[in-house]
Amino acid sequence: MASDEQRREAEQFYRKGNAFRQQSDWQHALECYIHAIELDPDSPAAKAKEMLENILNYYCKEMFNP
């Protein structure tokens, strides 16, 4: 269970990750989300990280084989 201080710090990393994501800086966004999750596993960063990974792992074979 995360302490109040860990939750606050995790929230800061989550927000920082969102800012990086909005700038299309995927690597830094993921790093911030991971750090937030390490501090507070119940952080919304867990869902944000999952969604970002799904976007980055998306593969559309039609785009590569028209």
N, C-alpha and C positions, 0 to 999 in steps of 0.2 A: 504494500500500500504506500503510495506516494505521500510525502509530507506536504503541507501547504506551500512551503518554499519551493519544493520540487515541482509542484503543480504550476506555480507562478512562472518558474523558469521554463517549464515545458510549454506553457502558453506563449511565452516570448519566442521560443524557437519555432513553434507552430506558425505564429504570425510572420516571422521572418521568412520561413519557408514559403508561405503564401505570397509574400512580396517577390521572392525570387521566381516563383512559378509564373506570376503575372508578367515577369520580364523574360520569360522563356529560358531562364537559367535553371535547367532541370537538375543538373548535378548538385548545385548548392541547395536547391529546394529539397532534394532527397536527403542530403546530409543533415539539414535542419530538422526534417521530419523524423529521421532516425534518432537524432539526439533527443528530441522531444519524447519519443516513445521510450527511450532508455530511462528518462527521468520519470515519466508517468505513462505506463502501458495503457491506461484508459483515455489518453489524450485523443482528441479528434485527429491528430496527426497520423494515427494508424490508418484511418480511412482515407485521408488525403494521400498518404504514401501508396496505398493500394491502388487508388484511382490513377495516380501519376504513373505507376509502374504498368498498369493496364494500357494507358495511352502510349507509353514508350515501347511496349512490347507488341503493339498492334501491327499486324502484317496483312496487307491486302495483296494477294497474288495477282489480281487483275491489273494492279498498278504497275507491276513489273513484267507482265506478259500480256500486252494488249492484243 
